[in-house]
Amino acid sequence: MKKNLIVLGFAVLALSSCKQFKKGEGDMQYIIHEDKEGPAIKAGDFIAFQMIQKTEEDSTMQNTYDYDRPMFVAEQKSVFKGDIYAALGMLSEGDSATFKINIDSLQQKMNMPKPPNTKGKYMLFTFKIDKVIPKGNLSDAQFNGKIEQFFKAESAKAKNQEAGKISNYISSKNLKPSKTPSGLNYIVDKQGNGPKPAAGDTVKLNYTGRFLTGKIFQTSVAEVAKKENQFNPMAPYEPMKVVAGARATIPGFDEALLMFPKGTKVTLILPSKLAYGEQGSPAIPPYMPLIFELDILDVIKGKPGTPAPAISQQPAAPATPAR
């Protein structure tokens, strides 16, 4: 992600605090930060956009900049006057704006959960429209073809930018990682002195997965999840057990399990080829580098002559806005 996009995302929020909101349809209020020439978004159009969602108390509910990719949606007809689709329908490609939308209406008519601690009347959405593909009179095949071309171009761009993103991350943090022949970068935060895993041994560990932005997408540690405002009461939050050398996880994770003894704490910086690769996953886009913080709690030696124990848990893909 380009740094100027991050700056823009927060700059427009700062501007919204000093500019006057205008009255829109229904109970909507809005501020236009940037108004480019172009046709307004219509129902059926494909949209790629960045979004920051906040309460009136300034609590961030969602920020696509954290995930280093935009949201992808098809514009729909409004569910109620002054809803999110009405807001998007006021914009065109290149525009940015902040909208206040009634929380009770969002909850009652769009099933959007109401933040438990907010007392405000509105939810604030700041949108930056990156790309619009108009449906117009295109056939479904033509329209889908244009969307497919867009995703291919985005994937190629991500591939070309990946090495630079990793390099920039390392230099910005003043890190001096070691690097394996596969391209795995790692920093040992605490050197363990226990037994080192061999293929077939079961490694018990805690982990935290992050994007290069620092945003957590999953952790096995409840305290970390709470600290980072990512706690999910339905999650188990317990150490995972995985068989070393069994290729049961993503390649970089699997490689790392054979490298570090019990007691080690280590940070991995994985290029996408050692993570979810050029295909990505339903929640991780193609060519996405990732960070894992590992805490090796125990190494359980496999018994000679017995099958290796099966993996009980794998690091999962993050819950990010879907395409």
BELGI-V794940 format. One record per residue. N is the residue number from 1. RES is the residue in one small letter. PHI is phi in whole degrees, -180 to 180 (NA if undefined). PSI is psi in whole degrees, -180 to 180 (* if undefined). Layout:
n=N res=RES phi=PHI psi=PSI
n=N res=RES phi=PHI psi=PSI
This chain:
n=1 res=m phi=NA psi=138
n=2 res=k phi=-73 psi=140
n=3 res=k phi=-60 psi=-35
n=4 res=n phi=-66 psi=-25
n=5 res=l phi=-69 psi=-39
n=6 res=i phi=-65 psi=-45
n=7 res=v phi=-60 psi=-43
n=8 res=l phi=-61 psi=-44
n=9 res=g phi=-56 psi=-41
n=10 res=f phi=-88 psi=-25
n=11 res=a phi=-66 psi=-40
n=12 res=v phi=-68 psi=-31
n=13 res=l phi=-67 psi=-39
n=14 res=a phi=-65 psi=-40
n=15 res=l phi=-64 psi=-35
n=16 res=s phi=-66 psi=-23
n=17 res=s phi=-77 psi=-18
n=18 res=c phi=-114 psi=-11
n=19 res=k phi=-96 psi=158
n=20 res=q phi=-86 psi=130
n=21 res=f phi=-73 psi=144
n=22 res=k phi=-103 psi=158
n=23 res=k phi=-82 psi=127
n=24 res=g phi=-107 psi=-165
n=25 res=e phi=-72 psi=154
n=26 res=g phi=60 psi=-131
n=27 res=d phi=-102 psi=11
n=28 res=m phi=-72 psi=145
n=29 res=q phi=-128 psi=152
n=30 res=y phi=-152 psi=157
n=31 res=i phi=-133 psi=126
n=32 res=i phi=-90 psi=121
n=33 res=h phi=-91 psi=-38
n=34 res=e phi=-143 psi=130
n=35 res=d phi=-126 psi=101
n=36 res=k phi=-92 psi=156
n=37 res=e phi=-69 psi=140
n=38 res=g phi=151 psi=162
n=39 res=p phi=-69 psi=144
n=40 res=a phi=-68 psi=151
n=41 res=i phi=-64 psi=136
n=42 res=k phi=-121 psi=161
n=43 res=a phi=-56 psi=133
n=44 res=g phi=97 psi=-18
n=45 res=d phi=-68 psi=149
n=46 res=f phi=-89 psi=135
n=47 res=i phi=-130 psi=135
n=48 res=a phi=-114 psi=123
n=49 res=f phi=-150 psi=155
n=50 res=q phi=-93 psi=148
n=51 res=m phi=-145 psi=136
n=52 res=i phi=-120 psi=121
n=53 res=q phi=-111 psi=126
n=54 res=k phi=-137 psi=158
n=55 res=t phi=-85 psi=171
n=56 res=e phi=-68 psi=-20
n=57 res=e phi=-83 psi=6
n=58 res=d phi=75 psi=24
n=59 res=s phi=-89 psi=122
n=60 res=t phi=-78 psi=123
n=61 res=m phi=-93 psi=-35
n=62 res=q phi=-157 psi=142
n=63 res=n phi=-148 psi=106
n=64 res=t phi=-66 psi=-22
n=65 res=y phi=-63 psi=-27
n=66 res=d phi=-62 psi=-29
n=67 res=y phi=-99 psi=2
n=68 res=d phi=60 psi=34
n=69 res=r phi=-164 psi=156
n=70 res=p phi=-82 psi=175
n=71 res=m phi=-89 psi=153
n=72 res=f phi=-127 psi=121
n=73 res=v phi=-143 psi=164
n=74 res=a phi=-102 psi=128
n=75 res=e phi=-62 psi=138
n=76 res=q phi=-123 psi=169
n=77 res=k phi=-70 psi=149
n=78 res=s phi=-62 psi=141
n=79 res=v phi=-86 psi=-37
n=80 res=f phi=-147 psi=161
n=81 res=k phi=-63 psi=129
n=82 res=g phi=80 psi=27
n=83 res=d phi=-89 psi=-173
n=84 res=i phi=-61 psi=-41
n=85 res=y phi=-69 psi=-35
n=86 res=a phi=-64 psi=-39
n=87 res=a phi=-63 psi=-49
n=88 res=l phi=-62 psi=-33
n=89 res=g phi=-68 psi=-11
n=90 res=m phi=-87 psi=-8
n=91 res=l phi=-112 psi=166
n=92 res=s phi=-135 psi=175
n=93 res=e phi=-58 psi=131
n=94 res=g phi=95 psi=-13
n=95 res=d phi=-76 psi=156
n=96 res=s phi=-140 psi=145
n=97 res=a phi=-162 psi=159
n=98 res=t phi=-117 psi=134
n=99 res=f phi=-123 psi=140
n=100 res=k phi=-102 psi=122
n=101 res=i phi=-126 psi=138
n=102 res=n phi=-59 psi=124
n=103 res=i phi=-65 psi=-44
n=104 res=d phi=-62 psi=-39
n=105 res=s phi=-67 psi=-40
n=106 res=l phi=-61 psi=-40
n=107 res=q phi=-71 psi=-47
n=108 res=q phi=-77 psi=-34
n=109 res=k phi=-109 psi=-15
n=110 res=m phi=-127 psi=8
n=111 res=n phi=55 psi=32
n=112 res=m phi=-86 psi=122
n=113 res=p phi=-59 psi=139
n=114 res=k phi=-85 psi=127
n=115 res=p phi=-55 psi=132
n=116 res=p phi=-65 psi=-28
n=117 res=n phi=-104 psi=4
n=118 res=t phi=-88 psi=142
n=119 res=k phi=-115 psi=1
n=120 res=g phi=-76 psi=164
n=121 res=k phi=-88 psi=-25
n=122 res=y phi=-121 psi=155
n=123 res=m phi=-105 psi=138
n=124 res=l phi=-102 psi=129
n=125 res=f phi=-122 psi=123
n=126 res=t phi=-107 psi=120
n=127 res=f phi=-111 psi=141
n=128 res=k phi=-128 psi=112
n=129 res=i phi=-84 psi=111
n=130 res=d phi=-83 psi=-42
n=131 res=k phi=-153 psi=138
n=132 res=v phi=-126 psi=128
n=133 res=i phi=-113 psi=105
n=134 res=p phi=-68 psi=137
n=135 res=k phi=-74 psi=-46
n=136 res=g phi=47 psi=-132
n=137 res=n phi=-99 psi=13
n=138 res=l phi=-66 psi=144
n=139 res=s phi=-69 psi=163
n=140 res=d phi=-59 psi=-39
n=141 res=a phi=-65 psi=-44
n=142 res=q phi=-65 psi=-44
n=143 res=f phi=-63 psi=-49
n=144 res=n phi=-64 psi=-32
n=145 res=g phi=-65 psi=-40
n=146 res=k phi=-66 psi=-40
n=147 res=i phi=-66 psi=-41
n=148 res=e phi=-63 psi=-41
n=149 res=q phi=-62 psi=-40
n=150 res=f phi=-61 psi=-48
n=151 res=f phi=-66 psi=-35
n=152 res=k phi=-64 psi=-43
n=153 res=a phi=-66 psi=-41
n=154 res=e phi=-63 psi=-40
n=155 res=s phi=-65 psi=-43
n=156 res=a phi=-64 psi=-40
n=157 res=k phi=-64 psi=-43
n=158 res=a phi=-63 psi=-39
n=159 res=k phi=-62 psi=-45
n=160 res=n phi=-69 psi=-28
n=161 res=q phi=-93 psi=-13
n=162 res=e phi=-60 psi=-50
n=163 res=a phi=-60 psi=-40
n=164 res=g phi=-66 psi=-37
n=165 res=k phi=-63 psi=-45
n=166 res=i phi=-65 psi=-45
n=167 res=s phi=-62 psi=-43
n=168 res=n phi=-65 psi=-38
n=169 res=y phi=-63 psi=-46
n=170 res=i phi=-63 psi=-44
n=171 res=s phi=-71 psi=-37
n=172 res=s phi=-67 psi=-27
n=173 res=k phi=-96 psi=1
n=174 res=n phi=55 psi=43
n=175 res=l phi=-89 psi=153
n=176 res=k phi=-130 psi=73
n=177 res=p phi=-76 psi=154
n=178 res=s phi=-83 psi=158
n=179 res=k phi=-138 psi=132
n=180 res=t phi=-89 psi=165
n=181 res=p phi=-58 psi=-26
n=182 res=s phi=-74 psi=-17
n=183 res=g phi=107 psi=4
n=184 res=l phi=-74 psi=120
n=185 res=n phi=-95 psi=139
n=186 res=y phi=-148 psi=150
n=187 res=i phi=-127 psi=119
n=188 res=v phi=-81 psi=115
n=189 res=d phi=-87 psi=-29
n=190 res=k phi=-150 psi=124
n=191 res=q phi=-84 psi=123
n=192 res=g phi=-84 psi=158
n=193 res=n phi=-125 psi=17
n=194 res=g phi=-88 psi=-169
n=195 res=p phi=-67 psi=147
n=196 res=k phi=-95 psi=136
n=197 res=p phi=-66 psi=146
n=198 res=a phi=-116 psi=163
n=199 res=a phi=-55 psi=130
n=200 res=g phi=99 psi=-18
n=201 res=d phi=-74 psi=154
n=202 res=t phi=-99 psi=126
n=203 res=v phi=-103 psi=127
n=204 res=k phi=-103 psi=126
n=205 res=l phi=-154 psi=157
n=206 res=n phi=-100 psi=152
n=207 res=y phi=-149 psi=157
n=208 res=t phi=-136 psi=126
n=209 res=g phi=-104 psi=136
n=210 res=r phi=-135 psi=157
n=211 res=f phi=-82 psi=169
n=212 res=l phi=-64 psi=-21
n=213 res=t phi=-71 psi=-13
n=214 res=g phi=98 psi=-10
n=215 res=k phi=-70 psi=129
n=216 res=i phi=-73 psi=137
n=217 res=f phi=-111 psi=-20
n=218 res=q phi=-166 psi=147
n=219 res=t phi=-149 psi=151
n=220 res=s phi=-95 psi=1
n=221 res=v phi=-110 psi=116
n=222 res=a phi=-60 psi=-40
n=223 res=e phi=-62 psi=-39
n=224 res=v phi=-66 psi=-44
n=225 res=a phi=-61 psi=-42
n=226 res=k phi=-67 psi=-43
n=227 res=k phi=-61 psi=-36
n=228 res=e phi=-96 psi=12
n=229 res=n phi=62 psi=34
n=230 res=q phi=-122 psi=16
n=231 res=f phi=-69 psi=133
n=232 res=n phi=-121 psi=111
n=233 res=p phi=-62 psi=-16
n=234 res=m phi=-88 psi=-13
n=235 res=a phi=-79 psi=147
n=236 res=p phi=-73 psi=-33
n=237 res=y phi=48 psi=74
n=238 res=e phi=-148 psi=157
n=239 res=p phi=-58 psi=147
n=240 res=m phi=-94 psi=153
n=241 res=k phi=-120 psi=127
n=242 res=v phi=-142 psi=144
n=243 res=v phi=-80 psi=122
n=244 res=a phi=-68 psi=137
n=245 res=g phi=76 psi=8
n=246 res=a phi=-94 psi=-1
n=247 res=r phi=56 psi=39
n=248 res=a phi=-94 psi=-6
n=249 res=t phi=-128 psi=-176
n=250 res=i phi=-62 psi=152
n=251 res=p phi=-56 psi=-44
n=252 res=g phi=-66 psi=-38
n=253 res=f phi=-65 psi=-45
n=254 res=d phi=-63 psi=-42
n=255 res=e phi=-62 psi=-43
n=256 res=a phi=-65 psi=-32
n=257 res=l phi=-62 psi=-27
n=258 res=l phi=-90 psi=-2
n=259 res=m phi=-99 psi=-26
n=260 res=f phi=-124 psi=136
n=261 res=p phi=-78 psi=168
n=262 res=k phi=-54 psi=137
n=263 res=g phi=96 psi=-8
n=264 res=t phi=-79 psi=140
n=265 res=k phi=-117 psi=127
n=266 res=v phi=-144 psi=147
n=267 res=t phi=-109 psi=126
n=268 res=l phi=-104 psi=139
n=269 res=i phi=-117 psi=107
n=270 res=l phi=-103 psi=123
n=271 res=p phi=-67 psi=160
n=272 res=s phi=-60 psi=-30
n=273 res=k phi=-65 psi=-19
n=274 res=l phi=-103 psi=6
n=275 res=a phi=-122 psi=-111
n=276 res=y phi=-104 psi=6
n=277 res=g phi=68 psi=-160
n=278 res=e phi=-76 psi=-16
n=279 res=q phi=-90 psi=-26
n=280 res=g phi=69 psi=-153
n=281 res=s phi=-145 psi=178
n=282 res=p phi=-57 psi=-21
n=283 res=a phi=-122 psi=-8
n=284 res=i phi=-119 psi=123
n=285 res=p phi=-71 psi=164
n=286 res=p phi=-59 psi=149
n=287 res=y phi=57 psi=44
n=288 res=m phi=-104 psi=111
n=289 res=p phi=-71 psi=150
n=290 res=l phi=-135 psi=161
n=291 res=i phi=-119 psi=136
n=292 res=f phi=-127 psi=132
n=293 res=e phi=-104 psi=119
n=294 res=l phi=-113 psi=142
n=295 res=d phi=-128 psi=104
n=296 res=i phi=-78 psi=106
n=297 res=l phi=-86 psi=-35
n=298 res=d phi=-162 psi=155
n=299 res=v phi=-125 psi=116
n=300 res=i phi=-103 psi=111
n=301 res=k phi=-67 psi=135
n=302 res=g phi=-73 psi=146
n=303 res=k phi=-81 psi=132
n=304 res=p phi=-56 psi=133
n=305 res=g phi=85 psi=-2
n=306 res=t phi=-110 psi=150
n=307 res=p phi=-61 psi=147
n=308 res=a phi=-64 psi=139
n=309 res=p phi=-63 psi=148
n=310 res=a phi=-79 psi=153
n=311 res=i phi=-65 psi=140
n=312 res=s phi=-104 psi=-16
n=313 res=q phi=-162 psi=144
n=314 res=q phi=-125 psi=151
n=315 res=p phi=-63 psi=128
n=316 res=a phi=-99 psi=169
n=317 res=a phi=-74 psi=152
n=318 res=p phi=-74 psi=157
n=319 res=a phi=-89 psi=90
n=320 res=t phi=-117 psi=169
n=321 res=p phi=-57 psi=132
n=322 res=a phi=-82 psi=161
n=323 res=r phi=-68 psi=*
